[in-house]
Amino acid sequence: MSIVSPFRLALEPEAFQLLGGCTEILRRLSDMRDFFADEQAVERVLTSDDPVIYEFWKGECESSGGGVSYGLTRIHPGTVGREYHMTKGHFHTKDGDEIYVVVEGRGLLLLQTREGEGRTVEMTPGHMVYVPTGWAHRTVNTGDAALIFLSIWPPGVGHDYGTVARYGFPQLVVQGADGPMVVRSPSFQGGLMG
Amino acid sequence: MSIVSPFRLALEPEAFQLLGGCTEILRRLSDMRDFFADEQAVERVLTSDDPVIYEFWKGECESSGGGVSYGLTRIHPGTVGREYHMTKGHFHTKDGDEIYVVVEGRGLLLLQTREGEGRTVEMTPGHMVYVPTGWAHRTVNTGDAALIFLSIWPPGVGHDYGTVARYGFPQLVVQGADGPMVVRSPSFQGGLMG
């Protein structure tokens, strides 16, 4: 393995964009038709606009073999119907924990096991969140500004988005009269994910 | 592997202390006699006091097998002679990169290869620093308040403190008239570390 130089990186989308050539994900609403609960709201928005829901930049193109991958996510504020903007969410296909460090904004992390057990963890600056192997994870922006966080995971864990697309999460996070509310997803059928 | 629950953790010493039972390191000046350059200054301080230079809390006792270890370091402000408080510094004994996320304070990360090549990277909040395999790393607090940072690395990398104790780093960080200065260490003999 060759010696790679140490470096410093601002925890800002602009800095990660400048890394260039790495994995860059831009999810518009049209990419997430199967993920928001209110299908009519999705189609209503799409008649006039296709907003960017979130972006992700991976901070490493080729592994140095050193065992830490990292990336920055920005979820833009907003709702689709009453549901807050969020990431698709995924299971890891191999054993692999993940650490999130919240940079700015405010949100909720939704988690679930393949047996359909759900959890919710608050995301605020000055905190990390530990996501152990076996928990699918989806991040929801419940604030008025962008939610930005760093994630760090072992290389090669693999990502299963299909199970989440098919079954969803047990929880929805929706805009209530007094702010964000976590409600049970009406369409979720727990324990079917095998 | 059993299912471990997800959790949220404040990036503060008090929160890591409450984890309890994990690796906790407390380095006083008397533990670091071989690491500061000005031996007379070390002995002078030790006649009346044995100050805590830095503390470290590992945030995981037993590995969940998921491949990410993490810990929080606090370096107290101050100098020994003209040299700023710092960590011992170490090489990893196996391939393993490390990511630092600066929580508060201000400092410098010193790095060196086994061939004696040195680097310096600034540490300030809102930034991460990537430390690739092969670079010994020592963190120096150049500010007036505590320097606190999160570090994340793959489990089992191993730590070699002995090489640094014997050879030091190519650079010293000392208090100058206009603030911190990086100077060449008079005792460092590069390229001898094999």
Interface residues (C-beta under 8 A of the other chain):
Chain A: M1 I3 V4 S5 P6 F7 R8 L9 A10 L11 E12 G59 S64 G65 G66 G67 V68 Y70 D95 G96 D97 E98 I99 V101 V103 L109 L111 T113 R119 V121 E122 M123 G126 H127 M128 V129 Y130 V131 P132 T133 G134 W135 H137 L150 I152 W153 P154 V157
Chain B: M1 I3 V4 S5 P6 F7 R8 L9 A10 L11 E12 G59 S64 G65 G66 G67 V68 Y70 D95 G96 D97 E98 I99 V101 V103 L109 L111 T113 R119 V121 E122 M123 G126 H127 M128 V129 Y130 V131 P132 T133 G134 W135 H137 L150 I152 W153 P154
